[in-house]
Amino acid sequence: MSRIDELIERLCPDGVEYKALEEIGYLFSGLSGKTKSDFGKGDGRFVTYKNVFDNPSIDLGVLESVVIGPDERQNELSVGDVLFTGSSESPEEAGMASVVTSLPSHPLYMNSFCFGLRLNDPSMLNLGFLKHLFRDGRIRQQIVRTANGVTRFNISKKQFVKIRIPVPPMEVQEEIVRILDSFAELEAELEAELEARRRQYAYYRDELLDFSGRDDVQWMKLGDVCSVTDGDHQPPPKAQEGVPFVTISCVDEYGRVDFTNASRVPRSYYDALKRDRVPQKGDILYTVVGTLGVPVRVLTGDDFVVQRHIAILRPENGLLQNYLYFVLKSTPFYNAACSAATGAAQKTIGLKYLRSSVIPIPPLQEQERIVAILDKFDALVNDISQGIPAEIEARRKQYAFYRDKLLSFKEKAA
């Protein structure tokens, strides 16, 4: 019998009590009354939508600035608060949770596109337990069912507070956290090693793409060597079967597309789109909202469509797809594109900016030489089928398996 089984047998043999969120806490809102000019400056700090979406617990290293006046009545965050994204372009992405496990030395706020849950009795639930619980598949299913909408899906707060979560004894919570955190720590160690390899790769990549002083290299606007469009701006109709609809959440940090999580749109919708808004083999996809600046090579002719938050770059005039891919990944291009992004809650890299961006175009033979070298390095640090990325993926699947298993409780009879 495992330690968890022993604890459950001893502390809650008849099952675990489940409580609705409205029984254990109350909801509160993010920043209010702010204008665009208030962001990016000031002494206040706030948690962005992306920070909440990406992290089971808030990352204090990526806070952003905001002006907070001395007489403003804003909701400050506290340790133990659980923050949720309030809306998304699909119900599956709405209501992602992140726990405030620690605070900086200054007051901290939350952006207006999120909302928070504050516990009446913080000692009832372990912070680590909350961090794992609200990412669990069963809780996520309940959250998704509270998202309503057509073009954008918003969490219904009235329905949200009815969500029921297990509240096992504290010893059980602590043991679950110990087990699940051990998986997370191992993954963090692997990610640290991968980051070191990536830094090395980035150094050599940027060196190869530094054409300072070269007379055989042309510097041209991106819009002159490839077409630059994005996905259709009209919300697509949904379908049970049809063509995959790829959103930002389907694209990971490695530049891979997860088609299994993509929703479907009717074939007729796909056929009616202009061909420059439909990805084709040889194109580069480029994320321009939320997770910025991730290029994706379209290597097959499979049919799919993308949301408007993803740009479609189609190389022309002697520009190789794979060469453009590495230019877009280069540190100078990435930094410049992210710096040019505009917006408060969600930064956006504009298509106008992309078209006007100047990139180096060496002779075709030199493009091919650079691609041959960088493809080998890229596979070592980004290929999910080998090396460290493969081990990280295996650990993530192992974590998800044990999380879903450990957070499955028999409910105590009323």
C-alpha positions in Angstrom: 0.0 0.0 0.0 1.4 3.4 -1.0 1.8 6.3 1.4 -1.2 8.1 -0.2 -3.4 4.9 0.2 -2.4 4.7 3.8 -3.3 8.3 4.5 -6.6 8.0 2.7 -7.4 4.8 4.6 -6.7 6.4 7.9 -7.9 10.0 7.4 -10.8 9.7 4.9 -11.9 6.1 4.5 -15.4 7.1 3.6 -14.4 9.5 0.9 -13.3 13.2 0.5 -15.6 16.1 0.9 -16.3 18.2 -2.2 -17.1 21.9 -2.0 -18.4 24.5 -4.5 -16.0 27.4 -5.0 -18.7 29.8 -3.6 -18.5 27.8 -0.3 -14.8 28.3 0.1 -14.1 31.7 -1.3 -15.2 34.7 -3.4 -14.3 36.1 -6.8 -12.6 39.5 -7.4 -11.7 41.5 -10.5 -8.4 42.8 -11.9 -7.3 46.3 -12.7 -10.1 48.7 -13.6 -10.3 52.3 -14.9 -6.9 52.0 -16.7 -6.1 53.5 -20.1 -3.4 52.4 -22.6 -1.2 55.2 -21.4 -1.1 53.8 -17.9 0.8 50.6 -18.9 4.5 50.1 -19.4 5.5 52.7 -16.8 4.9 53.5 -13.1 5.8 51.8 -9.9 2.9 49.4 -9.8 3.3 45.8 -11.0 0.7 43.5 -12.5 0.3 39.9 -13.6 -0.4 39.6 -17.3 -2.9 37.3 -19.0 -0.1 35.3 -20.5 1.6 34.8 -17.1 -1.6 33.3 -15.8 -2.2 31.2 -18.9 1.3 29.8 -19.1 2.2 29.1 -15.4 0.5 26.9 -12.7 2.0 29.4 -10.2 2.6 33.1 -11.0 6.1 33.8 -12.4 7.3 36.9 -10.5 10.1 37.3 -13.0 7.9 38.5 -15.8 5.7 41.2 -14.2 4.8 44.3 -16.1 4.5 48.0 -15.0 1.4 50.1 -14.5 0.7 53.5 -13.0 -1.4 53.2 -9.8 -2.6 56.5 -8.4 -2.5 57.1 -4.6 -6.3 57.3 -4.3 -7.1 54.4 -6.6 -9.1 51.5 -5.1 -7.6 48.5 -6.9 -7.6 44.8 -5.7 -4.1 43.9 -4.5 -3.1 40.2 -4.8 -2.4 38.1 -1.7 -0.6 34.8 -1.3 -3.1 32.0 -1.9 -5.2 33.8 -4.5 -6.0 31.7 -7.6 -6.1 33.7 -10.8 -8.0 32.7 -13.9 -8.0 33.9 -17.5 -11.5 35.3 -18.1 -11.9 34.6 -21.8 -10.4 33.1 -24.9 -11.1 32.4 -28.6 -12.0 28.8 -27.7 -13.7 27.4 -24.6 -10.9 24.9 -24.1 -8.5 27.7 -23.5 -10.7 29.8 -21.1 -10.3 29.7 -17.4 -6.6 28.7 -17.2 -5.5 29.0 -13.5 -2.4 30.2 -11.8 -1.8 30.4 -8.0 -0.1 33.2 -6.2 2.5 31.3 -4.1 4.6 34.3 -3.2 4.7 38.1 -3.5 7.3 40.7 -4.5 8.2 43.4 -2.0 5.7 45.9 -3.7 1.9 45.6 -4.2 0.9 43.3 -7.0 -2.2 43.5 -9.2 -3.9 41.5 -11.9 -4.8 42.5 -15.5 -8.4 43.3 -16.3 -8.7 40.2 -18.6 -8.4 37.9 -15.6 -10.3 37.4 -12.3 -9.3 35.9 -9.0 -10.6 33.5 -6.3 -9.7 34.4 -2.7 -10.2 31.7 -0.1 -12.2 32.4 3.1 -9.8 30.2 5.0 -6.4 29.9 3.2 -5.3 27.2 5.7 -7.9 24.8 4.2 -6.0 24.2 1.0 -2.3 23.8 0.4 -1.0 26.3 -2.3 0.9 23.5 -4.1 -2.3 21.4 -4.1 -4.2 24.2 -5.7 -1.5 24.7 -8.3 -1.9 21.1 -9.4 -5.6 20.8 -8.8 -6.8 23.6 -11.1 -4.7 22.1 -14.0 -6.2 18.7 -13.5 -8.3 17.4 -16.4 -11.5 16.9 -14.4 -11.5 20.4 -13.0 -10.6 21.8 -16.4 -13.7 20.1 -17.8 -15.9 21.8 -15.3 -14.3 25.2 -16.1 -14.7 24.7 -19.8 -18.4 24.1 -19.4 -18.7 27.6 -17.8 -17.4 29.3 -21.0 -20.0 30.8 -23.2 -19.8 32.7 -26.5 -19.7 32.6 -30.2 -16.7 34.6 -31.5 -15.0 34.8 -28.0 -15.8 32.6 -25.1 -16.2 34.2 -21.7 -16.3 32.5 -18.3 -19.8 32.8 -16.7 -19.0 33.8 -13.1 -22.4 32.7 -12.0 -21.7 29.2 -13.3 -18.0 29.3 -12.3 -18.7 29.5 -8.6 -20.7 26.3 -8.7 -17.6 24.3 -9.7 -16.9 21.6 -7.1 -13.4 20.6 -6.0 -12.2 18.0 -3.6 -10.9 19.1 -0.2 -8.9 16.2 1.2 -7.2 16.3 4.7 -4.1 18.5 4.7 -1.8 15.5 5.1 -3.2 14.0 1.9 -2.7 17.3 0.1 0.8 17.7 1.3 1.8 14.1 0.2 0.2 14.7 -3.2 2.2 18.0 -3.6 5.4 16.2 -2.6 5.0 13.6 -5.3 3.9 15.9 -8.0 6.5 18.6 -7.2 9.2 15.9 -7.5 8.1 15.4 -11.2 8.1 19.1 -11.7 11.6 19.5 -10.2 13.0 16.8 -12.4 11.4 18.5 -15.4 12.9 21.8 -14.3 16.4 20.3 -14.1 16.1 18.9 -17.6 14.7 22.3 -18.9 17.7 24.1 -17.3 20.1 21.8 -19.2 18.1 22.2 -22.4 18.3 26.0 -21.9 22.1 25.9 -21.6 22.2 23.9 -24.9 19.9 26.3 -26.6 22.0 29.3 -25.5 25.0 27.6 -27.1 23.0 26.9 -30.3 21.7 30.4 -30.4 25.2 31.8 -30.2 26.4 29.7 -33.2 23.1 30.5 -35.1 23.5 34.2 -34.7 27.2 34.0 -35.7 26.3 32.2 -38.9 23.6 34.8 -39.6 25.8 37.8 -39.0 26.7 39.2 -42.4 28.4 42.3 -41.3 30.8 43.6 -44.0 29.7 41.0 -46.6 29.4 42.4 -50.1 27.5 39.4 -51.5 24.5 39.8 -49.2 21.4 41.9 -50.0 19.4 43.5 -47.3 15.7 43.5 -48.3 12.3 44.1 -46.7 10.5 40.9 -45.7 7.5 42.1 -47.7 9.6 42.2 -50.9 10.8 38.6 -50.6 7.6 36.9 -49.3 3.9 37.5 -49.0 2.8 38.3 -45.4 -0.8 37.6 -44.4 -2.6 36.1 -41.5 -5.6 33.9 -40.8 -9.2 35.0 -41.6 -10.4 37.8 -39.3 -14.0 36.4 -39.3 -14.7 33.8 -36.6 -15.0 30.5 -38.3 -18.0 28.2 -37.9 -17.5 25.1 -35.9 -17.8 21.5 -37.2 -17.5 18.0 -35.7 -15.5 17.0 -38.7 -13.6 19.0 -41.3 -10.4 21.0 -41.5 -8.3 21.7 -38.4 -8.4 25.3 -37.0 -5.0 26.1 -35.5 -4.8 28.7 -32.7 -1.9 30.1 -30.7 -2.5 27.4 -28.1 -1.8 24.7 -30.7 1.7 26.0 -31.2 4.4 25.2 -28.6 7.7 26.7 -27.9 9.5 24.3 -30.2 7.6 25.5 -33.2 5.4 22.4 -33.4 1.6 22.3 -34.1 -0.6 20.1 -32.0 -3.4 19.3 -34.5 -5.0 16.9 -32.0 -6.1 19.9 -29.8 -7.3 21.9 -32.8 -11.0 22.4 -33.3 -12.6 21.8 -36.7 -14.2 24.1 -39.3 -16.3 23.0 -42.3 -14.6 22.1 -45.5 -16.7 24.7 -47.2 -15.2 27.5 -45.0 -11.7 26.3 -46.0 -12.6 26.2 -49.7 -14.0 29.8 -49.6 -10.9 31.4 -48.1 -8.4 33.2 -50.4 -5.4 31.0 -50.9 -3.0 33.5 -49.3 -4.9 33.0 -46.0 -4.5 29.2 -46.2 -1.2 27.7 -45.1 0.6 25.7 -47.8 3.7 23.5 -47.9 6.7 25.8 -47.9 5.1 28.5 -45.8 6.3 29.8 -42.4 3.7 30.4 -39.7 4.7 33.1 -37.2 2.9 33.8 -33.9 2.1 37.5 -33.6 -0.2 37.7 -30.5 0.3 36.3 -27.0 3.3 33.9 -27.3 5.2 36.2 -29.7 7.7 35.4 -32.4 7.5 31.6 -32.8 8.1 30.4 -36.4 6.7 27.1 -37.7 7.7 25.4 -40.9 4.8 24.0 -42.9 6.4 20.9 -44.3 3.3 19.0 -45.6 0.4 19.8 -47.9 -2.2 18.9 -45.3 -5.2 21.2 -45.3 -5.7 23.4 -42.2 -6.5 27.1 -41.4 -5.1 29.4 -38.7 -6.6 32.1 -36.5 -5.7 35.7 -37.2 -3.1 35.7 -34.4 -0.8 33.6 -36.6 0.9 35.2 -39.6 1.5 33.3 -42.9 4.8 34.0 -44.6 5.2 32.6 -48.1 8.9 32.9 -49.4 9.4 34.2 -52.9 12.2 35.5 -55.1 15.0 33.0 -54.2 14.3 33.0 -50.5 14.5 29.5 -49.0 11.8 28.5 -46.5 14.4 26.9 -44.1 16.7 29.9 -44.3 13.8 32.3 -43.5 12.9 30.0 -40.6 16.3 30.5 -39.0 16.4 34.2 -39.7 13.1 34.6 -37.8 14.5 32.5 -34.9 17.6 34.6 -34.7 18.1 36.8 -31.6 18.3 40.2 -33.4 15.1 39.6 -35.4 13.2 38.1 -32.4 14.2 40.9 -30.0 13.3 43.6 -32.6 9.9 42.0 -33.3 9.0 41.7 -29.7 10.1 45.3 -29.0 7.9 46.5 -31.8 4.8 44.6 -30.4 2.1 46.9 -29.3 -0.8 46.6 -26.9 -1.4 46.4 -23.1 -2.9 43.2 -22.0 -2.0 41.3 -25.2 1.1 42.4 -27.2 0.8 42.2 -31.0 3.4 42.1 -33.7 1.8 44.0 -36.6 1.9 42.6 -40.2 2.9 46.1 -41.3 6.0 45.8 -39.1 6.8 42.4 -40.5 6.6 43.5 -44.1 8.9 46.4 -43.4 11.5 44.3 -41.5 14.8 44.2 -43.3 16.6 40.8 -43.5 19.9 39.6 -45.0 19.6 37.5 -48.3 22.8 35.8 -49.2 23.2 33.8 -52.4 21.2 30.6 -52.7 24.2 28.3 -52.2 25.1 30.2 -48.9 21.5 29.9 -47.7 21.7 26.1 -48.3 25.0 25.8 -46.4 23.7 27.7 -43.4 20.5 25.6 -43.3 22.5 22.3 -43.5 24.5 23.4 -40.4 21.6 24.8 -38.4 19.2 22.0 -39.1 21.6 19.6 -37.2 21.9 22.0 -34.2 18.1 22.7 -34.2 17.3 19.0 -34.1 19.5 18.5 -31.0 17.7 21.1 -28.9 14.2 21.1 -30.4 13.4 17.7 -31.8 10.8 16.1 -29.6 11.8 12.7 -30.8 15.3 12.7 -29.5 17.6 14.1 -26.8 16.5 16.3 -23.9 13.2 17.5 -25.5 12.1 13.9 -25.7 12.9 13.2 -22.1 11.1 16.4 -21.0 8.0 15.3 -23.0 8.1 11.9 -21.3 8.3 13.5 -17.9 5.4 15.8 -18.7 3.2 12.8 -19.7 4.3 11.0 -16.5 3.4 14.0 -14.4 0.0 14.3 -16.1 -0.7 10.6 -15.5 0.1 10.8 -11.8 -1.6 14.1 -11.3 -4.9 12.8 -12.7 -4.5 9.6 -10.7 -3.6 11.3 -7.4 -6.4 13.9 -7.7 -9.1 11.3 -8.2 -11.0 11.0 -5.0 -14.1 9.1 -4.0 -16.7 11.7 -2.9 -17.9 11.4 0.7 -21.7 10.9 1.0 -23.6 13.9 2.1 
